[in-house]
Amino acid sequence: MFLGRNVADDDWKHGFFEDGPAMSTTEAKANRVLLLSTLAFTLLFAVWLMLGVLIVPMQKVLDLSKIQVTWLTAIAILSGSIFRLPFGIAADRFGGRKVLTWLLLVSAIPCYMMSTVQTFEEAMMYALMFGIAGNAFSVGIAWNAAWFPREKQGVALGTFGAGNVGASVTKLIGPSLIALVPAGGILGGLIPGGFRFVPVMYAVMLVLMAIALHVFSPKEDRTPGAQRSLASMLVPLRELRVWRFGLYYVVVFGAYVALSLWLPSYYQRVYGFSLPKAALLTALFIFPASLLRPLGGYLSDRFGARPVTYAVFGAMLLACVPLCAPSGTFGFEIGSGVFFALIEVIGIGMGVGKASVYKYVPEYYPSDVGLVGGLVGTLGALGGFFLPLGFGYLESATGKPEACFWVMFVLIAFSLVWLHTVVTGMRSRNMSFAPASESGFRDGASA
């Protein structure tokens, strides 16, 4: 993504040097936007989902019930979901640089306060507040779409979206930091220990990232929605297609968030793994579900969003079938190795699918990426709020840990049927299905 170098002034700021022809000043600035926004998003995403690991020691310290644990992890997801639409609009109207810098600074305050909690009520309040970090996605999507031409947006947005890997950061370093930093803290308790150290560390990193973003990102902000009325920007929300894209994003992103939060506990409860091992295996699910997003963007640029999404849903559905069944149904036990392999297939599908679903947005709505991307992101992230609750209540009602995959199977199957119905309707209207052309993206107005 970062090719050539800018030979204009401020070369030291651009910092992307390779052999070959020089890139234009605009390309160099676009690459800086992509790099800095991806780093910021990775950090904000780590903050948003940090309770996925911290909740285990917090449960012991604060004496939380299972339902309280479920709600505490879900409430941060909620506030990182419901504001994605207004954040996307704000990025289009005021500029992604300003909005993302502001978001980093504001998120740092409740993130730090999370280190001071003594009660469930305090933890809920601060989780609701630092959860705002999850809205960084719609800001970054709008910011990058404003800088990159349409033919490069699939890879650019996919690269930015790989910041989802931030969900694995706490899972990789959290257990070690909790174990290494004494419960009494360091510097005479000035810096707290145990699980409380992690939010303090993230709060400092958020402030430093805000400073870096302000200093090194292009000073001019592109604001495609600055001259438009709010009413005109909201027009696309009337289209069913936008809401359908949102459902697709629930499958590839909402379920990803839910599993990122659910898997550490699942590995512990079902297979008896320690927290560090459960966290590591969850991180190995997160890696392909995040880092393959640029590949999904490339495939979507090359073949079209629809066929890639089609393949993703089919693969995920097949992987869900054995996960839904109680052990022994197919004549063998779903051991930890088989379970991990199937989860990896789902993670790979999610990584590719998150890019293919978002490739639809700038193709259909090039002037409304912040708005439509914000709504699609909102619906997907709300899936990350409701699915863990559904997992928890359904397991409590049935006593079956695999019940979470029943929910996922139904969700994926419904989305695949809807996508297939759209494709079938197109063919019945004699519309050509050419994946490498523009018709490879468009579903028809009646969809």
TORVEXZA-276018 format. One record per residue (C-alpha): residue in three letters; x negated, y negated, z negated. Coordinates in steps of 0.5 Angstrom, whole numbers, plus 500, padded with zeros to 3 digits. Each point is the difference from the previous one (the first is absolute). Layout:
// residues N
REC   rest     X     Y     Z
REC    ALA     X     Y     Z
...
// end
This chain:
// residues 447
REC   rest     X     Y     Z
REC    MET   500   500   500
REC    PHE   494   495   498
REC    LEU   497   500   507
REC    GLY   494   495   502
REC    ARG   499   493   497
REC    ASN   502   493   500
REC    VAL   494   496   502
REC    ALA   504   493   498
REC    ASP   499   497   493
REC    ASP   501   503   494
REC    ASP   497   507   502
REC    TRP   498   502   493
REC    LYS   507   500   498
REC    HIS   502   504   506
REC    GLY   495   506   498
REC    PHE   502   505   505
REC    PHE   494   501   505
REC    GLU   499   505   505
REC    ASP   496   501   506
REC    GLY   504   498   506
REC    PRO   503   494   503
REC    ALA   503   494   495
REC    MET   507   500   498
REC    SER   504   494   501
REC    THR   501   495   494
REC    THR   507   502   499
REC    GLU   498   508   500
REC    ALA   495   498   495
REC    LYS   505   497   496
REC    ALA   506   505   501
REC    ASN   495   505   497
REC    ARG   498   496   494
REC    VAL   508   500   499
REC    LEU   500   508   501
REC    LEU   494   501   495
REC    LEU   502   495   495
REC    SER   508   502   500
REC    THR   498   508   500
REC    LEU   495   499   494
REC    ALA   506   496   496
REC    PHE   505   504   502
REC    THR   496   506   497
REC    LEU   499   497   493
REC    LEU   507   498   500
REC    PHE   503   507   502
REC    ALA   495   503   494
REC    VAL   503   495   495
REC    TRP   507   501   502
REC    LEU   500   508   499
REC    MET   495   500   495
REC    LEU   505   503   495
REC    GLY   500   506   504
REC    VAL   494   502   496
REC    LEU   500   495   494
REC    ILE   507   503   498
REC    VAL   497   506   497
REC    PRO   496   497   494
REC    MET   505   495   500
REC    GLN   505   505   498
REC    LYS   496   502   494
REC    VAL   498   494   498
REC    LEU   507   496   500
REC    ASP   504   507   499
REC    LEU   504   500   506
REC    SER   506   505   502
REC    LYS   500   503   507
REC    ILE   505   495   502
REC    GLN   497   494   498
REC    VAL   494   502   504
REC    THR   504   501   506
REC    TRP   503   493   499
REC    LEU   493   497   498
REC    THR   497   503   507
REC    ALA   506   498   504
REC    ILE   501   493   498
REC    ALA   493   498   502
REC    ILE   502   503   507
REC    LEU   507   496   500
REC    SER   497   493   499
REC    GLY   495   502   506
REC    SER   505   502   504
REC    ILE   506   495   500
REC    PHE   496   493   501
REC    ARG   497   503   507
REC    LEU   505   497   504
REC    PRO   499   493   497
REC    PHE   492   500   500
REC    GLY   500   502   507
REC    ILE   504   494   502
REC    ALA   496   496   495
REC    ALA   493   503   504
REC    ASP   504   498   507
REC    ARG   502   493   498
REC    PHE   494   498   495
REC    GLY   494   504   502
REC    GLY   497   507   498
REC    ARG   494   497   497
REC    LYS   504   495   495
REC    VAL   505   506   498
REC    LEU   495   505   499
REC    THR   495   496   496
REC    TRP   506   498   496
REC    LEU   502   507   499
REC    LEU   493   502   498
REC    LEU   500   495   494
REC    VAL   507   501   498
REC    SER   499   507   499
REC    ALA   494   500   496
REC    ILE   504   497   494
REC    PRO   505   505   498
REC    CYS   495   505   502
REC    TYR   495   498   495
REC    MET   506   500   495
REC    MET   502   507   501
REC    SER   493   501   496
REC    THR   504   497   494
REC    VAL   506   504   500
REC    GLN   503   503   493
REC    THR   507   502   502
REC    PHE   504   503   506
REC    GLU   503   494   501
REC    GLU   494   496   501
REC    ALA   497   505   504
REC    MET   507   500   505
REC    MET   499   492   500
REC    TYR   493   500   502
REC    ALA   501   506   505
REC    LEU   506   496   503
REC    MET   495   494   501
REC    PHE   494   503   502
REC    GLY   504   504   505
REC    ILE   500   494   504
REC    ALA   494   502   503
REC    GLY   503   505   505
REC    ASN   503   494   504
REC    ALA   493   499   503
REC    PHE   502   505   506
REC    SER   505   496   503
REC    VAL   495   493   499
REC    GLY   494   504   503
REC    ILE   504   503   506
REC    ALA   503   493   502
REC    TRP   493   497   499
REC    ASN   497   505   505
REC    ALA   505   500   505
REC    ALA   499   493   501
REC    TRP   493   500   501
REC    PHE   500   507   505
REC    PRO   503   500   507
REC    ARG   505   505   501
REC    GLU   496   506   503
REC    LYS   495   500   494
REC    GLN   505   499   495
REC    GLY   501   508   499
REC    VAL   493   501   498
REC    ALA   500   493   496
REC    LEU   506   502   496
REC    GLY   498   507   499
REC    THR   493   498   497
REC    PHE   503   495   496
REC    GLY   505   505   497
REC    ALA   495   505   498
REC    GLY   499   495   494
REC    ASN   505   505   497
REC    VAL   494   504   498
REC    GLY   500   495   494
REC    ALA   505   505   497
REC    SER   494   505   500
REC    VAL   495   495   496
REC    THR   504   501   493
REC    LYS   500   507   501
REC    LEU   493   501   502
REC    ILE   497   495   495
REC    GLY   506   500   494
REC    PRO   499   506   497
REC    SER   492   499   499
REC    LEU   501   493   498
REC    ILE   505   502   495
REC    ALA   495   505   497
REC    LEU   494   496   500
REC    VAL   502   493   497
REC    PRO   501   502   493
REC    ALA   507   499   497
REC    GLY   498   494   496
REC    GLY   497   496   506
REC    ILE   493   497   501
REC    LEU   497   493   498
REC    GLY   503   501   493
REC    GLY   507   501   503
REC    LEU   500   494   505
REC    ILE   501   505   506
REC    PRO   505   505   498
REC    GLY   499   508   501
REC    GLY   504   506   502
REC    PHE   505   499   505
REC    ARG   500   492   498
REC    PHE   493   499   503
REC    VAL   503   502   507
REC    PRO   505   494   501
REC    VAL   495   495   497
REC    MET   495   502   506
REC    TYR   505   500   505
REC    ALA   502   493   498
REC    VAL   493   497   500
REC    MET   499   503   507
REC    LEU   507   497   502
REC    VAL   497   493   499
REC    LEU   494   502   503
REC    MET   503   502   506
REC    ALA   505   494   501
REC    ILE   493   496   500
REC    ALA   497   504   505
REC    LEU   506   499   504
REC    HIS   501   493   499
REC    VAL   492   499   502
REC    PHE   499   504   506
REC    SER   507   501   504
REC    PRO   501   495   506
REC    LYS   502   493   497
REC    GLU   506   500   505
REC    ASP   506   504   498
REC    ARG   505   502   506
REC    THR   507   499   499
REC    PRO   504   503   505
REC    GLY   507   498   496
REC    ALA   498   493   498
REC    GLN   505   497   505
REC    ARG   505   504   499
REC    SER   507   500   496
REC    LEU   501   506   495
REC    ALA   506   501   503
REC    SER   497   502   507
REC    MET   495   504   496
REC    LEU   505   504   497
REC    VAL   503   502   507
REC    PRO   497   507   501
REC    LEU   502   502   493
REC    ARG   507   501   504
REC    GLU   497   506   504
REC    LEU   501   507   498
REC    ARG   493   502   503
REC    VAL   497   496   495
REC    TRP   503   504   494
REC    ARG   499   506   504
REC    PHE   492   498   500
REC    GLY   501   499   492
REC    LEU   502   507   499
REC    TYR   495   503   504
REC    TYR   495   496   496
REC    VAL   503   503   494
REC    VAL   498   507   502
REC    VAL   493   498   502
REC    PHE   499   494   494
REC    GLY   505   501   495
REC    ALA   499   507   499
REC    TYR   492   499   500
REC    VAL   501   495   494
REC    ALA   504   505   497
REC    LEU   496   506   501
REC    SER   494   496   498
REC    LEU   503   499   493
REC    TRP   503   507   499
REC    LEU   495   504   502
REC    PRO   495   499   494
REC    SER   505   502   496
REC    TYR   503   506   504
REC    TYR   493   503   501
REC    GLN   499   500   492
REC    ARG   507   503   499
REC    VAL   500   505   505
REC    TYR   493   502   501
REC    GLY   497   498   493
REC    PHE   495   496   503
REC    SER   496   494   496
REC    LEU   502   493   501
REC    PRO   493   499   503
REC    LYS   501   506   505
REC    ALA   507   498   501
REC    ALA   498   493   502
REC    LEU   495   502   505
REC    LEU   505   505   503
REC    THR   505   494   501
REC    ALA   494   496   503
REC    LEU   499   505   505
REC    PHE   507   499   502
REC    ILE   499   493   500
REC    PHE   494   499   505
REC    PRO   503   503   506
REC    ALA   507   497   498
REC    SER   496   493   501
REC    LEU   494   501   504
REC    LEU   503   503   506
REC    ARG   504   494   501
REC    PRO   496   497   505
REC    LEU   500   506   504
REC    GLY   507   500   499
REC    GLY   500   493   503
REC    TYR   495   502   506
REC    LEU   505   506   502
REC    SER   506   495   500
REC    ASP   496   495   504
REC    ARG   498   506   505
REC    PHE   507   504   500
REC    GLY   505   496   497
REC    ALA   503   499   493
REC    ARG   506   505   501
REC    PRO   496   506   502
REC    VAL   495   500   495
REC    THR   506   499   495
REC    TYR   504   506   503
REC    ALA   493   504   499
REC    VAL   499   498   493
REC    PHE   507   501   497
REC    GLY   500   507   503
REC    ALA   494   502   497
REC    MET   502   497   493
REC    LEU   506   504   500
REC    LEU   497   506   502
REC    ALA   495   499   494
REC    CYS   506   499   495
REC    VAL   504   506   501
REC    PRO   495   505   496
REC    LEU   499   494   495
REC    CYS   508   500   499
REC    ALA   500   508   498
REC    PRO   499   503   494
REC    SER   494   504   499
REC    GLY   501   507   503
REC    THR   505   498   505
REC    PHE   496   501   506
REC    GLY   496   506   497
REC    PHE   495   497   497
REC    GLU   498   495   494
REC    ILE   499   493   502
REC    GLY   493   499   497
REC    SER   497   494   499
REC    GLY   495   501   506
REC    VAL   507   501   504
REC    PHE   503   494   497
REC    PHE   494   495   501
REC    ALA   500   502   507
REC    LEU   507   499   502
REC    ILE   500   493   496
REC    GLU   494   498   504
REC    VAL   504   501   507
REC    ILE   505   496   497
REC    GLY   495   495   498
REC    ILE   497   500   507
REC    GLY   507   499   503
REC    MET   501   494   495
REC    GLY   493   497   502
REC    VAL   502   500   508
REC    GLY   507   499   499
REC    LYS   499   493   496
REC    ALA   497   497   506
REC    SER   504   503   505
REC    VAL   507   497   497
REC    TYR   496   493   499
REC    LYS   498   500   507
REC    TYR   508   500   502
REC    VAL   500   493   496
REC    PRO   496   495   504
REC    GLU   502   504   507
REC    TYR   507   498   498
REC    TYR   500   494   496
REC    PRO   493   496   502
REC    SER   503   494   497
REC    ASP   502   503   494
REC    VAL   495   505   497
REC    GLY   500   497   493
REC    LEU   508   500   500
REC    VAL   501   507   503
REC    GLY   493   503   497
REC    GLY   502   497   493
REC    LEU   507   503   501
REC    VAL   497   507   502
REC    GLY   495   500   495
REC    THR   506   498   494
REC    LEU   504   506   502
REC    GLY   494   505   500
REC    ALA   497   497   494
REC    LEU   507   501   497
REC    GLY   500   507   502
REC    GLY   493   500   495
REC    PHE   505   497   495
REC    PHE   506   505   500
REC    LEU   496   506   502
REC    PRO   496   501   494
REC    LEU   507   499   496
REC    GLY   503   505   504
REC    PHE   495   505   499
REC    GLY   500   499   493
REC    TYR   508   501   499
REC    LEU   500   506   505
REC    GLU   495   504   496
REC    SER   503   498   494
REC    ALA   507   503   502
REC    THR   497   506   504
REC    GLY   494   502   496
REC    LYS   496   501   507
REC    PRO   494   496   501
REC    GLU   501   501   507
REC    ALA   506   496   500
REC    CYS   496   494   502
REC    PHE   499   503   507
REC    TRP   507   502   501
REC    VAL   501   492   500
REC    MET   495   499   505
REC    PHE   502   506   505
REC    VAL   507   496   500
REC    LEU   497   493   501
REC    ILE   495   503   506
REC    ALA   505   504   503
REC    PHE   505   494   500
REC    SER   495   496   503
REC    LEU   498   505   506
REC    VAL   507   501   502
REC    TRP   502   492   500
REC    LEU   493   499   505
REC    HIS   502   506   504
REC    THR   507   498   501
REC    VAL   497   493   502
REC    VAL   496   504   505
REC    THR   505   504   503
REC    GLY   505   494   501
REC    MET   494   496   504
REC    ARG   500   506   504
REC    SER   507   501   501
REC    ARG   500   493   503
REC    ASN   494   502   505
REC    MET   495   495   496
REC    SER   493   503   502
REC    PHE   496   502   494
REC    ALA   493   498   501
REC    PRO   496   500   494
REC    ALA   494   496   503
REC    SER   504   495   502
REC    GLU   505   494   497
REC    SER   506   505   500
REC    GLY   496   505   496
REC    PHE   501   495   494
REC    ARG   507   498   501
REC    ASP   506   503   499
REC    GLY   506   496   503
REC    ALA   504   495   497
REC    SER   506   505   498
REC    ALA   495   504   495
// end
